[in-house]
Amino acid sequence: MRETHRFRATAAIACVLLAAGCAELQKPEAPKPAAPQITEDMLRSRAQEQLAQGVRQYEAGEFDGAVKSLTASLDHGLLSKADQSRARKFLAFSHCVSGREQQCRDEFRKAFEINPEFSLTPAEDGHPIWGPVYRSVRTQLIAEREASQPKPLIPRGKAEQLLADGMVKYDAGEYPEAYKLLESALKEGLKDKSDQVKAMKTMAFTLCLRERFRECRNEFIKIYDVDPNFDLTPAEAGHPSWTRTFAAAKAQAHKNMAAKEKKEKGGAATPKK
């Protein structure tokens, strides 16, 4: 009888322990902390930071680091078009100064594809390393766009074609060839005053870019015989190669016009004998 009670007691204890173990096993696990949510705003902010970092690295001469940061900023796909073209511009600069002309050319082209109105500042355009590459890409794209457009029903005159050819040479950095073509266009007889001014202005640019400043100044002065109100655009006026030369030419042209006007008025006031 005692054995029976002992057996029952042992069995009861075993059941209690087993129930406790099962209860322990059935306890719910503590919830794992939720993974941080990466939002689009966070990625956009990161892209902006990488763009700013890439520009700083470029300015510090760390060109390979700049390429990595700028490329990473574009990889997010969240930069505005203006910032994308800015990133492409500094990528082009970094490749050009590192001797990678083809990559430089590719980045300039991508910048134009993002923003057809993309352009360098006058100081950037005049840079001896990437300036010619930039102008070459721009000329190529202009030629491609013109080729894709339907041909005009009225063909260009000889003078107008010479002007167009001269502008292509100018954009490609072939300044002596551009000057000759533009000079020929004027001799051939450009009909529109705006075309005449365009040719003369670009001829002056080619002279200043070759450091023939006296001839450049004289060419600028001639423009005022065609258009007394002529002026450069703000971007053109700020170009380091001709800023001072143009300012001197403009002052001289206005002085010449004032003297001519005074002389004409004086002649008209003189009574006939």
LUMMARTOR-52745 format. One line per field, with one value per residue (C-alpha): residue number from 1; residue in three letters; x, y, z. Coordinates in nm, 2 decimals. Example, Ala and Ser with C-alpha at 12.3 -4.5 7.8 and 13.67 -1.06 7.14 Angstrom:
REM residues 2
resi <- [1:2]
resn <- [ALA:SER]
east <- [1.23:1.37]
north <- [-0.45:-0.11]
up <- [0.78:0.71]
END
This chain:
REM residues 273
resi <- [1:2:3:4:5:6:7:8:9:10:11:12:13:14:15:16:17:18:19:20:21:22:23:24:25:26:27:28:29:30:31:32:33:34:35:36:37:38:39:40:41:42:43:44:45:46:47:48:49:50:51:52:53:54:55:56:57:58:59:60:61:62:63:64:65:66:67:68:69:70:71:72:73:74:75:76:77:78:79:80:81:82:83:84:85:86:87:88:89:90:91:92:93:94:95:96:97:98:99:100:101:102:103:104:105:106:107:108:109:110:111:112:113:114:115:116:117:118:119:120:121:122:123:124:125:126:127:128:129:130:131:132:133:134:135:136:137:138:139:140:141:142:143:144:145:146:147:148:149:150:151:152:153:154:155:156:157:158:159:160:161:162:163:164:165:166:167:168:169:170:171:172:173:174:175:176:177:178:179:180:181:182:183:184:185:186:187:188:189:190:191:192:193:194:195:196:197:198:199:200:201:202:203:204:205:206:207:208:209:210:211:212:213:214:215:216:217:218:219:220:221:222:223:224:225:226:227:228:229:230:231:232:233:234:235:236:237:238:239:240:241:242:243:244:245:246:247:248:249:250:251:252:253:254:255:256:257:258:259:260:261:262:263:264:265:266:267:268:269:270:271:272:273]
resn <- [MET:ARG:GLU:THR:HIS:ARG:PHE:ARG:ALA:THR:ALA:ALA:ILE:ALA:CYS:VAL:LEU:LEU:ALA:ALA:GLY:CYS:ALA:GLU:LEU:GLN:LYS:PRO:GLU:ALA:PRO:LYS:PRO:ALA:ALA:PRO:GLN:ILE:THR:GLU:ASP:MET:LEU:ARG:SER:ARG:ALA:GLN:GLU:GLN:LEU:ALA:GLN:GLY:VAL:ARG:GLN:TYR:GLU:ALA:GLY:GLU:PHE:ASP:GLY:ALA:VAL:LYS:SER:LEU:THR:ALA:SER:LEU:ASP:HIS:GLY:LEU:LEU:SER:LYS:ALA:ASP:GLN:SER:ARG:ALA:ARG:LYS:PHE:LEU:ALA:PHE:SER:HIS:CYS:VAL:SER:GLY:ARG:GLU:GLN:GLN:CYS:ARG:ASP:GLU:PHE:ARG:LYS:ALA:PHE:GLU:ILE:ASN:PRO:GLU:PHE:SER:LEU:THR:PRO:ALA:GLU:ASP:GLY:HIS:PRO:ILE:TRP:GLY:PRO:VAL:TYR:ARG:SER:VAL:ARG:THR:GLN:LEU:ILE:ALA:GLU:ARG:GLU:ALA:SER:GLN:PRO:LYS:PRO:LEU:ILE:PRO:ARG:GLY:LYS:ALA:GLU:GLN:LEU:LEU:ALA:ASP:GLY:MET:VAL:LYS:TYR:ASP:ALA:GLY:GLU:TYR:PRO:GLU:ALA:TYR:LYS:LEU:LEU:GLU:SER:ALA:LEU:LYS:GLU:GLY:LEU:LYS:ASP:LYS:SER:ASP:GLN:VAL:LYS:ALA:MET:LYS:THR:MET:ALA:PHE:THR:LEU:CYS:LEU:ARG:GLU:ARG:PHE:ARG:GLU:CYS:ARG:ASN:GLU:PHE:ILE:LYS:ILE:TYR:ASP:VAL:ASP:PRO:ASN:PHE:ASP:LEU:THR:PRO:ALA:GLU:ALA:GLY:HIS:PRO:SER:TRP:THR:ARG:THR:PHE:ALA:ALA:ALA:LYS:ALA:GLN:ALA:HIS:LYS:ASN:MET:ALA:ALA:LYS:GLU:LYS:LYS:GLU:LYS:GLY:GLY:ALA:ALA:THR:PRO:LYS:LYS]
east <- [0.00:0.29:0.45:0.13:0.12:0.48:0.43:0.14:0.33:0.63:0.40:0.23:0.56:0.66:0.34:0.40:0.75:0.64:0.37:0.61:0.85:0.58:0.47:0.83:0.85:0.52:0.63:0.63:0.96:1.05:0.98:1.29:1.36:1.22:1.47:1.52:1.31:1.51:1.29:1.32:1.39:1.69:1.83:1.78:1.96:2.24:2.27:2.30:2.57:2.77:2.74:2.87:3.15:3.25:3.27:3.49:3.71:3.75:3.84:4.10:4.26:4.13:4.00:3.96:3.77:3.56:3.47:3.36:3.15:2.99:2.91:2.75:2.54:2.40:2.34:2.05:1.86:1.71:1.90:1.72:1.82:2.02:2.21:2.26:2.42:2.63:2.76:2.83:3.02:3.25:3.29:3.40:3.64:3.79:3.83:3.99:4.24:4.33:4.40:4.09:3.96:3.70:3.54:3.55:3.37:3.11:3.02:2.98:2.75:2.54:2.52:2.38:2.14:2.00:1.98:1.99:2.06:2.36:2.66:2.98:3.05:3.29:3.58:3.51:3.47:3.81:3.99:4.28:4.22:3.85:3.74:3.82:3.66:3.34:3.32:3.38:3.10:2.87:2.95:2.89:2.55:2.45:2.54:2.34:2.04:2.05:2.09:1.78:1.57:1.39:1.58:1.46:1.27:1.48:1.86:2.10:2.28:2.65:2.72:2.49:2.65:3.00:2.87:2.73:3.06:3.26:3.06:3.12:3.49:3.48:3.30:3.56:3.83:3.97:4.00:4.21:3.99:3.68:3.81:3.87:3.52:3.35:3.54:3.44:3.08:3.09:3.26:3.00:2.73:2.52:2.17:2.06:2.21:2.20:2.41:2.66:2.70:2.73:3.01:3.20:3.16:3.28:3.58:3.67:3.65:3.88:4.14:4.13:4.16:4.48:4.60:4.58:4.42:4.47:4.30:4.03:3.95:3.93:3.69:3.47:3.47:3.36:3.04:2.90:2.89:2.64:2.46:2.51:2.33:2.55:2.65:2.76:2.54:2.64:2.80:3.00:3.10:3.25:3.49:3.85:4.00:3.82:3.65:3.89:3.94:3.57:3.52:3.79:3.64:3.29:3.41:3.60:3.30:3.07:3.33:3.35:2.97:2.94:3.21:3.04:2.70:2.85:3.02:2.70:2.50:2.76:2.76:2.38:2.39:2.64:2.45:2.52:2.71]
north <- [0.00:0.23:0.15:0.25:0.59:0.65:0.57:0.81:1.09:1.04:1.05:1.36:1.54:1.43:1.57:1.90:1.92:1.82:2.09:2.35:2.26:2.27:2.61:2.73:2.61:2.78:3.12:3.37:3.49:3.85:4.05:4.13:4.50:4.63:4.70:5.07:5.19:5.37:5.63:5.81:6.14:5.97:5.84:6.18:6.35:6.09:6.17:6.54:6.47:6.26:6.52:6.79:6.56:6.49:6.86:6.92:6.63:6.77:7.11:6.95:6.77:6.42:6.33:5.96:6.01:6.27:6.02:5.76:6.01:6.18:5.84:5.72:6.03:5.96:5.59:5.67:5.82:6.09:6.40:6.68:6.73:7.04:6.84:6.55:6.77:6.94:6.60:6.50:6.83:6.76:6.40:6.53:6.77:6.50:6.26:6.53:6.65:6.28:6.22:6.02:6.22:5.96:5.94:6.32:6.34:6.08:6.27:6.60:6.43:6.28:6.63:6.76:6.47:6.54:6.91:7.03:7.39:7.27:7.50:7.59:7.93:8.15:8.08:7.70:7.72:7.88:7.61:7.47:7.10:7.04:7.35:7.20:6.87:7.04:7.25:6.95:6.75:7.05:7.09:6.73:6.73:7.05:6.87:6.56:6.77:6.96:6.64:6.50:6.81:6.83:7.02:7.37:7.42:7.73:7.64:7.87:8.13:8.10:8.37:8.21:7.87:8.02:8.17:7.83:7.66:7.93:7.88:7.51:7.57:7.82:7.58:7.31:7.55:7.59:7.97:8.06:7.85:8.00:8.36:8.29:8.15:8.43:8.69:8.53:8.53:8.90:8.96:8.74:8.96:8.85:8.98:9.00:9.26:9.00:8.76:9.04:9.12:8.75:8.70:9.01:8.93:8.58:8.70:8.93:8.63:8.42:8.71:8.76:8.39:8.39:8.70:8.93:9.19:9.51:9.34:9.20:9.55:9.69:9.41:9.49:9.86:9.78:9.62:9.95:10.08:9.80:9.81:10.12:9.95:9.64:9.47:9.13:8.90:8.88:8.53:8.66:8.98:8.79:8.58:8.63:8.63:8.95:9.12:9.41:9.43:9.46:9.72:9.94:9.89:9.97:10.29:10.39:10.32:10.53:10.81:10.79:10.79:11.10:11.28:11.20:11.31:11.64:11.70:11.63:11.87:12.13:12.10:12.13:12.44:12.62:12.87:12.86:13.16]
up <- [0.00:0.09:-0.24:-0.42:-0.24:-0.31:-0.67:-0.69:-0.52:-0.76:-1.06:-0.94:-0.89:-1.25:-1.39:-1.21:-1.34:-1.69:-1.69:-1.57:-1.85:-2.11:-1.98:-2.01:-2.37:-2.46:-2.33:-2.63:-2.75:-2.69:-3.01:-3.21:-3.26:-3.60:-3.87:-3.92:-4.22:-4.49:-4.65:-4.98:-4.80:-4.62:-4.95:-5.11:-4.82:-4.85:-5.23:-5.16:-4.89:-5.14:-5.41:-5.17:-5.06:-5.42:-5.50:-5.19:-5.28:-5.63:-5.50:-5.27:-5.57:-5.45:-5.80:-5.76:-5.43:-5.60:-5.88:-5.62:-5.42:-5.72:-5.88:-5.56:-5.54:-5.89:-5.81:-5.58:-5.87:-5.65:-5.74:-5.93:-6.29:-6.20:-5.94:-6.18:-6.44:-6.17:-6.06:-6.42:-6.47:-6.18:-6.29:-6.63:-6.47:-6.25:-6.54:-6.77:-6.51:-6.45:-6.82:-6.89:-7.19:-7.31:-6.97:-6.95:-7.29:-7.18:-6.87:-7.06:-7.30:-7.02:-6.86:-7.19:-7.22:-6.87:-6.94:-7.30:-7.17:-6.97:-7.01:-6.83:-6.68:-6.89:-6.65:-6.67:-7.05:-7.08:-6.89:-7.11:-7.01:-7.03:-7.23:-7.57:-7.48:-7.36:-7.68:-7.90:-7.73:-7.76:-8.13:-8.19:-8.02:-8.21:-8.54:-8.44:-8.35:-8.67:-8.87:-8.70:-8.80:-9.13:-9.39:-9.46:-9.78:-9.86:-9.86:-9.70:-9.90:-9.95:-9.69:-9.43:-9.49:-9.44:-9.11:-8.99:-9.09:-8.91:-8.59:-8.60:-8.63:-8.34:-8.11:-8.19:-8.09:-8.44:-8.42:-8.72:-8.95:-8.78:-8.84:-9.21:-9.27:-9.08:-9.26:-9.59:-9.48:-9.43:-9.76:-9.93:-9.79:-9.49:-9.53:-9.16:-8.93:-8.65:-8.86:-8.94:-8.57:-8.48:-8.73:-8.62:-8.25:-8.30:-8.51:-8.21:-7.98:-8.19:-8.19:-7.82:-7.76:-7.96:-7.75:-8.05:-7.83:-8.05:-8.35:-8.11:-7.98:-8.33:-8.44:-8.14:-8.24:-8.60:-8.46:-8.35:-8.71:-8.77:-8.43:-8.21:-7.92:-7.93:-7.61:-7.50:-7.29:-6.92:-6.98:-7.27:-7.10:-6.81:-7.02:-6.89:-7.24:-7.36:-7.07:-7.05:-7.42:-7.49:-7.21:-7.38:-7.72:-7.60:-7.44:-7.75:-7.98:-7.76:-7.77:-8.15:-8.19:-7.96:-8.15:-8.48:-8.35:-8.23:-8.56:-8.75:-8.53:-8.56:-8.94:-8.95:-8.74:-8.97:-9.19:-9.56:-9.71]
END
